[in-house]
């Protein structure tokens, strides 16, 4: 929680200063805190998954930031200390249903053996569905990857590569109470098809009121270069505010 507090305070300040923008600008503040706990006579495990997102949307462009921290222990042994910070934009000045995107992402992960990783790139996306209650989008582009990894045998691996980034994202709302959304990535190196990153973030939310939901979240990550993966299932609350 300590790691997310500075971001939360920053975006609360952005909320307070929103009057300086015109009426055609829209904002979204989303905070999700989920986790799990398992305790028996001879074992104990817990996992915390915190995500803070902030977005700004105008007619022709949107800007989004995301900060996610996963922390977990099993029998007092650290299993997860994974942090990801992403800044992305979408530019809606192309053909109908198409838009351009760009992003920069920084990652560090105990479970995936990532000391540091910087991803940056751009591409194009197409919205198959784009309605208030149903959204389905596919995108593709190129990412530059600069990574510092820890391979088997504690071998340090510092390298750069260019990846093709394919993404499928969706959001479906049922009866205005249940929301199912997710993003799935396949990011393969252009130099070696055996070097790839798989990511899947899925969430099922039940709206308790306009701003608050009960959320069950599933997260899967695999990094082939370190031959490491993690799979996280957690549940908790989501605060989601448009203004």
Backbone as CSV, one residue per row, in Angstrom:
resi,resn,N_x,N_y,N_z,CA_x,CA_y,CA_z,C_x,C_y,C_z
1,UNK,0.818,-1.204,0.000,0.000,0.000,0.000,0.853,1.254,0.000
2,UNK,2.032,1.217,0.678,2.870,2.397,0.748,3.338,2.839,-0.616
3,UNK,3.506,1.888,-1.532,4.013,2.217,-2.842,2.963,2.919,-3.693
4,UNK,1.697,2.659,-3.446,0.637,3.273,-4.248,0.176,4.602,-3.692
5,UNK,0.501,4.911,-2.439,0.002,6.128,-1.826,0.431,7.389,-2.561
6,UNK,1.712,7.552,-2.986,2.079,8.762,-3.710,1.281,8.961,-4.991
7,UNK,1.011,7.878,-5.727,0.231,7.994,-6.955,-1.203,8.402,-6.635
8,UNK,-1.765,7.828,-5.548,-3.137,8.156,-5.172,-3.262,9.627,-4.812
9,UNK,-2.292,10.161,-4.053,-2.317,11.578,-3.691,-2.154,12.466,-4.911
10,UNK,-1.319,12.050,-5.844,-1.116,12.829,-7.067,-2.399,12.967,-7.857
11,UNK,-3.119,11.869,-8.018,-4.327,11.920,-8.820,-5.487,12.576,-8.086
12,UNK,-5.471,12.563,-6.752,-6.452,13.343,-6.016,-6.231,14.823,-6.271
13,UNK,-4.968,15.234,-6.385,-4.671,16.634,-6.725,-5.184,16.963,-8.117
14,UNK,-5.008,16.016,-9.065,-5.519,16.232,-10.417,-7.031,16.390,-10.398
15,UNK,-7.697,15.600,-9.534,-9.148,15.692,-9.392,-9.546,17.073,-8.897
16,UNK,-8.827,17.576,-7.903,-9.162,18.863,-7.322,-8.955,20.003,-8.300
17,UNK,-8.022,19.846,-9.260,-7.702,20.918,-10.201,-8.448,20.791,-11.513
18,UNK,-9.426,19.919,-11.605,-10.067,19.624,-12.874,-10.844,20.792,-13.444
19,UNK,-11.126,21.810,-12.645,-11.926,22.933,-13.132,-11.223,23.723,-14.217
20,UNK,-9.904,23.583,-14.375,-9.190,24.355,-15.377,-9.426,23.832,-16.797
21,UNK,-10.016,22.656,-16.977,-10.268,22.088,-18.292,-11.691,22.380,-18.721
22,UNK,-11.934,22.306,-20.035,-13.262,22.639,-20.537,-14.213,21.452,-20.430
23,UNK,-15.499,21.687,-20.782,-16.536,20.684,-20.573,-16.403,19.471,-21.487
24,UNK,-15.592,19.566,-22.548,-15.448,18.441,-23.464,-14.340,17.486,-23.036
25,UNK,-13.748,17.712,-21.893,-12.709,16.846,-21.357,-13.299,15.994,-20.243
26,UNK,-13.018,14.672,-20.306,-13.559,13.740,-19.326,-12.416,13.012,-18.623
27,UNK,-12.653,12.664,-17.368,-11.626,12.058,-16.544,-12.157,10.758,-15.941
28,UNK,-11.214,9.858,-15.645,-11.571,8.623,-14.961,-10.510,8.298,-13.925
29,UNK,-10.960,8.052,-12.703,-10.091,7.624,-11.619,-10.543,6.252,-11.164
30,UNK,-9.640,5.274,-11.191,-9.975,3.889,-10.863,-8.928,3.329,-9.904
31,UNK,-9.400,2.819,-8.761,-8.502,2.190,-7.800,-9.067,0.828,-7.408
32,UNK,-8.261,-0.215,-7.566,-8.672,-1.568,-7.223,-7.715,-2.148,-6.196
33,UNK,-8.263,-2.695,-5.119,-7.463,-3.362,-4.098,-8.053,-4.755,-3.890
34,UNK,-7.310,-5.776,-4.302,-7.757,-7.157,-4.158,-6.672,-7.959,-3.445
35,UNK,-7.048,-9.138,-2.969,-6.066,-9.963,-2.283,-6.639,-11.308,-1.905
36,UNK,-5.783,-12.139,-1.329,-6.206,-13.455,-0.857,-5.349,-13.844,0.339
37,UNK,-5.920,-14.680,1.205,-5.233,-15.123,2.412,-5.555,-16.589,2.656
38,UNK,-4.513,-17.375,2.919,-4.691,-18.798,3.220,-3.831,-19.149,4.434
39,UNK,-4.483,-19.636,5.499,-3.762,-19.961,6.729,-4.225,-21.305,7.253
40,UNK,-3.266,-22.196,7.492,-3.552,-23.507,8.083,-2.656,-23.673,9.315
41,UNK,-2.664,-24.890,9.905,-1.838,-25.130,11.088,-0.347,-24.998,10.799
42,UNK,0.061,-25.355,9.584,1.488,-25.368,9.295,1.892,-24.531,8.088
43,UNK,1.001,-23.725,7.570,1.384,-22.863,6.448,0.549,-21.585,6.457
44,UNK,1.101,-20.562,5.802,0.426,-19.284,5.725,0.845,-18.595,4.431
45,UNK,-0.129,-18.078,3.700,0.165,-17.398,2.443,-0.809,-16.240,2.263
46,UNK,-0.300,-15.143,1.709,-1.182,-14.016,1.394,-0.661,-13.288,0.169
47,UNK,-1.585,-12.578,-0.466,-1.266,-11.862,-1.695,-2.075,-10.567,-1.731
48,UNK,-1.425,-9.464,-2.073,-2.078,-8.170,-2.222,-1.856,-7.666,-3.640
49,UNK,-2.929,-7.206,-4.277,-2.859,-6.711,-5.654,-3.519,-5.335,-5.689
50,UNK,-2.727,-4.272,-5.850,-3.228,-2.900,-5.855,-2.984,-2.271,-7.222
51,UNK,-4.012,-1.618,-7.755,-3.894,-0.973,-9.068,-4.556,0.393,-9.017
52,UNK,-3.841,1.412,-9.482,-4.357,2.769,-9.554,-4.256,3.249,-10.993
53,UNK,-5.394,3.689,-11.557,-5.429,4.139,-12.952,-6.092,5.498,-13.032
54,UNK,-5.563,6.329,-13.941,-6.134,7.649,-14.176,-6.135,7.914,-15.673
55,UNK,-7.253,8.440,-16.204,-7.356,8.693,-17.638,-7.982,10.042,-17.933
56,UNK,-7.550,10.629,-19.037,-8.119,11.879,-19.553,-8.551,11.627,-20.990
57,UNK,-9.779,11.988,-21.336,-10.297,11.729,-22.678,-10.911,12.991,-23.263
58,UNK,-10.447,13.357,-24.458,-11.068,14.404,-25.246,-11.574,13.775,-26.538
59,UNK,-12.069,14.593,-27.431,-12.683,14.060,-28.645,-11.684,13.284,-29.486
60,UNK,-10.473,13.804,-29.644,-9.514,13.209,-30.574,-8.339,12.505,-29.909
61,UNK,-8.252,12.552,-28.581,-7.085,11.959,-27.926,-7.453,11.535,-26.506
62,UNK,-6.798,10.500,-26.023,-6.923,10.095,-24.623,-5.541,9.782,-24.075
63,UNK,-5.368,10.034,-22.777,-4.112,9.786,-22.077,-4.426,8.991,-20.816
64,UNK,-3.691,7.889,-20.598,-3.970,7.013,-19.470,-2.680,6.650,-18.749
65,UNK,-2.778,6.561,-17.427,-1.648,6.083,-16.631,-2.133,4.953,-15.736
66,UNK,-1.246,4.001,-15.472,-1.588,2.837,-14.666,-0.391,2.449,-13.805
67,UNK,-0.650,2.200,-12.518,0.386,1.760,-11.596,-0.141,0.552,-10.822
68,UNK,0.558,-0.575,-10.939,0.110,-1.827,-10.342,1.227,-2.396,-9.470
69,UNK,0.861,-2.792,-8.246,1.831,-3.387,-7.324,1.247,-4.671,-6.760
70,UNK,1.963,-5.778,-6.929,1.564,-7.083,-6.396,2.616,-7.516,-5.383
71,UNK,2.135,-7.831,-4.170,3.055,-8.224,-3.094,2.509,-9.472,-2.413
72,UNK,3.370,-10.480,-2.212,2.902,-11.700,-1.580,4.004,-12.455,-0.872
73,UNK,3.598,-13.213,0.160,4.518,-14.080,0.894,3.870,-15.432,1.140
74,UNK,4.704,-16.458,1.244,4.253,-17.793,1.626,5.218,-18.345,2.656
75,UNK,4.683,-18.644,3.861,5.520,-19.108,4.968,6.709,-18.172,5.194
76,UNK,6.410,-16.873,5.188,7.387,-15.803,5.438,8.453,-15.681,4.351
77,UNK,8.292,-16.392,3.233,9.200,-16.256,2.107,8.555,-15.375,1.041
78,UNK,9.297,-14.385,0.578,8.774,-13.454,-0.415,8.558,-14.161,-1.749
79,UNK,7.339,-14.115,-2.275,7.024,-14.731,-3.561,6.768,-13.693,-4.643
80,UNK,6.183,-12.559,-4.273,5.859,-11.514,-5.244,6.222,-10.141,-4.684
81,UNK,6.939,-9.402,-5.471,7.128,-7.973,-5.240,7.258,-7.360,-6.630
82,UNK,6.117,-7.224,-7.289,6.059,-6.908,-8.717,5.406,-5.536,-8.905
83,UNK,6.108,-4.656,-9.602,5.608,-3.301,-9.811,5.645,-2.966,-11.303
84,UNK,4.559,-2.347,-11.777,4.460,-1.947,-13.177,3.831,-0.561,-13.263
85,UNK,4.451,0.315,-14.052,3.934,1.664,-14.272,3.879,1.925,-15.776
86,UNK,2.698,2.312,-16.272,2.494,2.478,-17.712,1.832,3.812,-18.012
87,UNK,2.318,4.464,-19.048,1.704,5.684,-19.571,1.428,5.454,-21.047
88,UNK,0.156,5.633,-21.480,-0.170,5.408,-22.890,-1.122,6.489,-23.393
89,UNK,-1.165,6.640,-24.724,-2.093,7.582,-25.339,-2.725,6.940,-26.563
90,UNK,-3.936,7.395,-26.895,-4.630,6.990,-28.119,-4.983,8.241,-28.904
91,UNK,-4.759,8.195,-30.212,-5.051,9.320,-31.094,-6.127,8.904,-32.087
92,UNK,-7.312,9.551,-31.992,-8.470,9.168,-32.797,-8.618,10.106,-33.995
93,UNK,-7.651,10.091,-34.910,-7.704,10.945,-36.093,-7.378,10.135,-37.330
94,UNK,-8.002,8.998,-37.463,-7.758,8.139,-38.621,-9.097,7.695,-39.181
95,UNK,-9.136,6.547,-39.836,-10.372,6.010,-40.384,-11.334,5.628,-39.259
96,UNK,-12.637,5.542,-39.534,-13.595,5.130,-38.503,-13.214,3.784,-37.885
97,UNK,-13.302,3.715,-36.573,-13.005,2.527,-35.773,-11.509,2.257,-35.622
98,UNK,-10.655,3.009,-36.295,-9.205,2.868,-36.145,-8.671,4.009,-35.275
99,UNK,-7.588,3.726,-34.564,-6.868,4.807,-33.879,-5.410,4.398,-33.697
100,UNK,-4.564,5.406,-33.467,-3.147,5.178,-33.216,-2.902,5.144,-31.707
101,UNK,-1.915,4.355,-31.281,-1.581,4.295,-29.860,-0.073,4.370,-29.668
102,UNK,0.323,4.792,-28.484,1.718,4.802,-28.077,1.793,4.577,-26.576
103,UNK,2.897,3.976,-26.118,3.010,3.724,-24.683,4.467,3.651,-24.254
104,UNK,4.653,3.849,-22.956,5.925,3.612,-22.288,5.611,2.905,-20.978
105,UNK,6.359,1.839,-20.679,6.072,1.024,-19.510,7.370,0.647,-18.806
106,UNK,7.333,0.727,-17.459,8.469,0.297,-16.655,8.002,-0.821,-15.738
107,UNK,8.797,-1.914,-15.667,8.409,-3.075,-14.877,9.587,-3.597,-14.069
108,UNK,9.273,-4.089,-12.879,10.228,-4.848,-12.089,9.444,-5.945,-11.383
109,UNK,10.008,-7.155,-11.301,9.227,-8.292,-10.808,10.117,-9.323,-10.132
110,UNK,9.810,-9.615,-8.863,10.487,-10.684,-8.138,10.110,-12.038,-8.726
111,UNK,8.811,-12.240,-9.004,8.347,-13.557,-9.447,8.803,-13.900,-10.856
112,UNK,8.983,-12.896,-11.725,9.410,-13.140,-13.104,10.915,-12.937,-13.301
113,UNK,11.622,-12.597,-12.224,13.067,-12.364,-12.261,13.430,-11.190,-13.180
114,UNK,12.656,-10.115,-13.089,12.941,-8.894,-13.843,13.532,-7.869,-12.882
115,UNK,14.811,-7.511,-13.076,15.405,-6.446,-12.281,14.864,-5.087,-12.738
116,UNK,14.904,-4.851,-14.043,14.354,-3.638,-14.639,13.959,-3.954,-16.073
117,UNK,12.858,-3.353,-16.516,12.438,-3.521,-17.905,11.730,-2.256,-18.373
118,UNK,12.176,-1.735,-19.505,11.542,-0.559,-20.109,11.030,-0.941,-21.487
119,UNK,9.720,-0.741,-21.713,9.093,-0.988,-23.003,8.519,0.324,-23.526
120,UNK,8.765,0.624,-24.791,8.229,1.855,-25.389,7.988,1.613,-26.870
121,UNK,6.845,2.111,-27.370,6.550,1.915,-28.779,5.224,2.509,-29.181
122,UNK,4.769,2.144,-30.387,3.537,2.700,-30.940,2.973,1.721,-31.961
123,UNK,1.693,1.952,-32.333,1.055,1.089,-33.308,-0.330,1.588,-33.665
124,UNK,-1.158,0.698,-34.198,-2.504,1.034,-34.644,-3.485,0.030,-34.051
125,UNK,-4.724,0.473,-33.842,-5.754,-0.376,-33.230,-7.055,-0.248,-34.007
126,UNK,-7.867,-1.303,-33.924,-9.176,-1.326,-34.585,-10.236,-1.797,-33.596
127,UNK,-11.310,-1.039,-33.459,-12.407,-1.382,-32.565,-13.474,-2.164,-33.330
128,UNK,-13.610,-3.439,-33.009,-14.629,-4.281,-33.635,-16.012,-3.896,-33.120
129,UNK,-16.119,-3.695,-31.800,-17.319,-3.137,-31.177,-16.891,-1.936,-30.361
130,UNK,-17.697,-0.901,-30.362,-17.383,0.278,-29.564,-18.686,0.938,-29.133
131,UNK,-19.363,0.272,-28.189,-20.600,0.806,-27.639,-20.440,0.994,-26.133
132,UNK,-21.397,1.633,-25.525,-21.305,1.897,-24.096,-21.283,0.616,-23.277
133,UNK,-22.011,-0.414,-23.739,-22.085,-1.660,-22.977,-21.263,-2.795,-23.576
134,UNK,-20.566,-2.547,-24.684,-19.771,-3.602,-25.315,-18.608,-2.984,-26.080
135,UNK,-17.392,-3.437,-25.759,-16.185,-2.917,-26.403,-15.249,-4.089,-26.680
136,UNK,-14.805,-4.190,-27.935,-13.864,-5.228,-28.340,-12.865,-4.611,-29.307
137,UNK,-11.584,-4.701,-28.966,-10.555,-4.002,-29.729,-9.338,-4.901,-29.918
138,UNK,-8.745,-4.822,-31.108,-7.505,-5.530,-31.404,-6.484,-4.510,-31.880
139,UNK,-5.244,-4.655,-31.444,-4.207,-3.699,-31.826,-2.893,-4.419,-32.087
140,UNK,-2.021,-3.751,-32.822,-0.711,-4.302,-33.145,0.266,-3.151,-33.300
141,UNK,1.536,-3.410,-33.001,2.549,-2.374,-33.130,3.916,-2.908,-32.743
142,UNK,4.894,-2.010,-32.670,6.271,-2.364,-32.344,6.667,-1.733,-31.017
143,UNK,7.401,-2.515,-30.209,7.895,-2.044,-28.924,9.404,-2.244,-28.856
144,UNK,10.114,-1.247,-28.332,11.532,-1.407,-28.020,11.636,-1.876,-26.574
145,UNK,12.370,-2.959,-26.351,12.505,-3.588,-25.046,13.954,-3.481,-24.582
146,UNK,14.165,-2.795,-23.459,15.473,-2.735,-22.819,15.336,-3.352,-21.434
147,UNK,15.962,-4.531,-21.223,15.711,-5.312,-20.015,16.995,-5.692,-19.284
148,UNK,16.847,-5.819,-17.959,17.879,-6.350,-17.081,17.221,-7.497,-16.327
149,UNK,17.568,-8.746,-16.692,16.894,-9.925,-16.165,17.856,-10.782,-15.347
150,UNK,17.270,-11.722,-14.606,18.049,-12.689,-13.856,17.663,-14.077,-14.331
151,UNK,18.588,-14.737,-15.027,18.326,-16.054,-15.580,18.630,-17.142,-14.558
152,UNK,18.357,-18.390,-14.933,18.645,-19.533,-14.062,20.128,-19.559,-13.703
153,UNK,20.432,-19.902,-12.457,21.813,-19.899,-11.997,22.296,-18.528,-11.595
154,UNK,21.347,-17.580,-11.382,21.668,-16.190,-11.008,22.566,-15.513,-12.035
155,UNK,22.330,-15.820,-13.310,23.079,-15.182,-14.399,22.351,-13.904,-14.811
156,UNK,23.035,-12.793,-14.774,22.429,-11.510,-15.141,22.423,-11.364,-16.655
157,UNK,21.283,-10.926,-17.193,21.100,-10.812,-18.642,20.605,-9.406,-18.968
158,UNK,21.474,-8.580,-19.534,21.119,-7.217,-19.930,21.085,-7.172,-21.460
159,UNK,19.939,-6.852,-22.020,19.832,-6.906,-23.478,18.726,-5.975,-23.969
160,UNK,18.713,-5.766,-25.304,17.674,-4.977,-25.968,17.164,-5.758,-27.179
161,UNK,15.887,-5.583,-27.451,15.290,-6.201,-28.628,14.070,-5.393,-29.042
162,UNK,13.593,-5.650,-30.257,12.351,-5.047,-30.743,11.286,-6.132,-30.799
163,UNK,10.104,-5.826,-30.267,9.028,-6.804,-30.196,7.823,-6.357,-31.021
164,UNK,7.130,-7.349,-31.583,5.798,-7.100,-32.126,4.797,-7.297,-30.988
165,UNK,3.952,-6.314,-30.758,3.013,-6.355,-29.640,1.583,-6.477,-30.171
166,UNK,0.976,-7.632,-29.933,-0.408,-7.889,-30.340,-1.280,-7.898,-29.089
167,UNK,-2.381,-7.130,-29.122,-3.244,-7.009,-27.945,-4.705,-7.201,-28.320
168,UNK,-5.421,-7.914,-27.468,-6.874,-8.026,-27.565,-7.460,-7.529,-26.250
169,UNK,-8.303,-6.508,-26.311,-8.921,-5.967,-25.105,-10.430,-5.896,-25.289
170,UNK,-11.149,-5.975,-24.165,-12.607,-5.990,-24.240,-13.206,-5.492,-22.932
171,UNK,-14.470,-5.093,-23.036,-15.267,-4.716,-21.858,-16.738,-4.951,-22.200
172,UNK,-17.412,-5.765,-21.384,-18.832,-6.043,-21.585,-19.585,-5.767,-20.291
173,UNK,-20.685,-5.043,-20.416,-21.521,-4.720,-19.273,-22.876,-5.400,-19.429
174,UNK,-23.305,-6.128,-18.392,-24.541,-6.908,-18.430,-25.508,-6.359,-17.390
175,UNK,-26.683,-6.019,-17.815,-27.751,-5.525,-16.932,-27.319,-4.306,-16.115
176,UNK,-26.318,-3.578,-16.598,-25.806,-2.385,-15.932,-25.278,-2.660,-14.524
177,UNK,-25.033,-3.932,-14.203,-24.552,-4.293,-12.867,-23.286,-5.141,-12.897
178,UNK,-23.137,-5.956,-13.938,-21.996,-6.864,-14.031,-21.094,-6.417,-15.177
179,UNK,-19.797,-6.283,-14.898,-18.826,-5.837,-15.907,-17.712,-6.877,-16.019
180,UNK,-17.458,-7.332,-17.241,-16.371,-8.268,-17.528,-15.410,-7.576,-18.484
181,UNK,-14.178,-7.403,-18.068,-13.214,-6.709,-18.919,-11.840,-7.366,-18.824
182,UNK,-11.023,-7.117,-19.839,-9.697,-7.707,-19.841,-8.822,-7.201,-20.961
183,UNK,-7.516,-7.437,-20.812,-6.517,-7.133,-21.833,-5.552,-8.309,-21.912
184,UNK,-5.230,-8.722,-23.139,-4.362,-9.869,-23.355,-3.289,-9.487,-24.380
185,UNK,-2.027,-9.774,-24.044,-0.897,-9.370,-24.873,-0.051,-10.571,-25.274
186,UNK,0.438,-10.535,-26.516,1.468,-11.457,-26.983,2.548,-10.602,-27.629
187,UNK,3.725,-10.565,-26.993,4.800,-9.675,-27.427,6.034,-10.518,-27.732
188,UNK,6.288,-10.728,-29.013,7.355,-11.631,-29.435,8.498,-10.828,-30.045
189,UNK,9.716,-11.258,-29.770,10.893,-10.599,-30.323,10.980,-10.840,-31.829
190,UNK,11.342,-9.811,-32.576,11.505,-9.948,-34.020,12.778,-10.710,-34.369
191,UNK,13.688,-10.842,-33.430,14.942,-11.555,-33.680,14.845,-13.044,-33.365
192,UNK,13.967,-13.412,-32.396,13.905,-14.800,-31.943,12.480,-15.099,-31.489
193,UNK,11.794,-15.967,-32.221,10.414,-16.284,-31.891,10.251,-17.007,-30.568
194,UNK,11.359,-17.550,-30.014,11.287,-18.210,-28.713,11.318,-17.216,-27.555
195,UNK,11.611,-15.964,-27.864,11.672,-14.892,-26.861,10.346,-14.126,-26.910
196,UNK,9.457,-14.398,-25.957,8.140,-13.764,-25.977,7.668,-13.438,-24.559
197,UNK,6.680,-12.538,-24.502,6.016,-12.169,-23.255,4.524,-12.409,-23.440
198,UNK,3.911,-13.107,-22.492,2.463,-13.296,-22.470,1.890,-12.596,-21.244
199,UNK,0.814,-11.847,-21.455,0.146,-11.173,-20.342,-1.360,-11.301,-20.515
200,UNK,-2.047,-11.539,-19.405,-3.502,-11.580,-19.416,-4.015,-10.992,-18.115
201,UNK,-4.866,-9.971,-18.227,-5.501,-9.339,-17.075,-7.004,-9.387,-17.273
202,UNK,-7.698,-10.135,-16.422,-9.140,-10.291,-16.518,-9.783,-9.874,-15.200
203,UNK,-10.972,-9.294,-15.285,-11.683,-8.878,-14.075,-13.182,-9.005,-14.286
204,UNK,-13.861,-9.503,-13.263,-15.318,-9.595,-13.242,-15.805,-8.799,-12.033
205,UNK,-16.634,-7.774,-12.294,-17.046,-6.857,-11.236,-18.560,-6.811,-11.114
206,UNK,-19.009,-6.762,-9.882,-20.427,-6.579,-9.568,-20.583,-5.205,-8.933
207,UNK,-21.346,-4.332,-9.582,-21.508,-2.977,-9.088,-22.369,-2.956,-7.832
208,UNK,-21.807,-2.412,-6.757,-22.549,-2.246,-5.518,-23.307,-0.920,-5.506
209,UNK,-22.701,0.093,-6.103,-23.364,1.360,-6.349,-22.674,2.014,-7.535
210,UNK,-22.898,3.283,-7.741,-22.392,3.946,-8.949,-20.869,3.939,-9.022
211,UNK,-20.194,4.029,-7.883,-18.747,4.171,-7.868,-18.004,2.944,-7.327
212,UNK,-18.700,2.048,-6.653,-18.030,0.965,-5.950,-18.482,-0.394,-6.466
213,UNK,-17.507,-1.309,-6.676,-17.811,-2.654,-7.181,-17.025,-3.694,-6.398
214,UNK,-17.604,-4.881,-6.319,-16.869,-6.045,-5.825,-16.229,-6.730,-7.032
215,UNK,-14.918,-6.963,-6.973,-14.171,-7.422,-8.139,-13.407,-8.707,-7.853
216,UNK,-13.511,-9.639,-8.783,-12.648,-10.812,-8.815,-11.699,-10.660,-10.001
217,UNK,-10.403,-10.731,-9.742,-9.403,-10.455,-10.776,-8.487,-11.659,-10.979
218,UNK,-8.130,-11.894,-12.240,-7.171,-12.945,-12.594,-6.067,-12.330,-13.442
219,UNK,-4.831,-12.606,-13.063,-3.674,-12.062,-13.775,-2.703,-13.199,-14.081
220,UNK,-2.269,-13.269,-15.341,-1.277,-14.275,-15.747,-0.159,-13.587,-16.512
221,UNK,1.088,-13.943,-16.191,2.258,-13.414,-16.888,3.259,-14.537,-17.138
222,UNK,3.847,-14.513,-18.311,4.931,-15.448,-18.616,6.018,-14.714,-19.388
223,UNK,7.264,-14.906,-18.966,8.432,-14.345,-19.632,9.316,-15.509,-20.046
224,UNK,9.361,-15.797,-21.348,10.050,-17.008,-21.806,11.558,-16.925,-21.597
225,UNK,12.114,-15.735,-21.630,13.570,-15.601,-21.536,14.084,-16.056,-20.167
226,UNK,13.310,-15.797,-19.111,13.687,-16.277,-17.784,13.011,-17.599,-17.441
227,UNK,12.113,-18.054,-18.323,11.335,-19.275,-18.097,10.576,-19.200,-16.776
228,UNK,9.953,-18.018,-16.538,9.205,-17.791,-15.318,7.781,-17.357,-15.670
229,UNK,6.837,-17.700,-14.789,5.464,-17.288,-14.963,4.805,-17.105,-13.595
230,UNK,3.734,-16.338,-13.559,2.928,-16.249,-12.352,1.462,-16.230,-12.733
231,UNK,0.633,-16.675,-11.814,-0.803,-16.742,-12.021,-1.467,-16.320,-10.712
232,UNK,-2.233,-15.221,-10.746,-2.773,-14.626,-9.527,-4.284,-14.513,-9.626
233,UNK,-4.980,-15.073,-8.655,-6.429,-14.940,-8.551,-6.736,-14.261,-7.221
234,UNK,-7.442,-13.136,-7.269,-7.701,-12.372,-6.063,-9.073,-11.732,-6.135
235,UNK,-9.530,-11.175,-5.026,-10.840,-10.543,-4.979,-10.795,-9.377,-3.992
236,UNK,-11.647,-8.380,-4.251,-11.668,-7.205,-3.393,-12.606,-6.152,-3.952
237,UNK,-12.263,-4.869,-3.756,-13.126,-3.755,-4.118,-12.469,-2.861,-5.162
238,UNK,-13.319,-2.275,-6.016,-12.873,-1.322,-7.035,-13.651,-0.020,-6.881
239,UNK,-12.908,1.075,-6.821,-13.502,2.414,-6.849,-13.313,2.966,-8.255
240,UNK,-14.403,3.381,-8.916,-14.349,3.827,-10.309,-15.186,5.096,-10.441
241,UNK,-14.528,6.206,-10.763,-15.221,7.498,-10.798,-14.937,8.208,-12.119
242,UNK,-16.003,8.582,-12.839,-15.911,9.429,-14.019,-16.341,10.833,-13.635
243,UNK,-15.625,11.827,-14.182,-15.998,13.218,-13.868,-15.540,14.147,-14.989
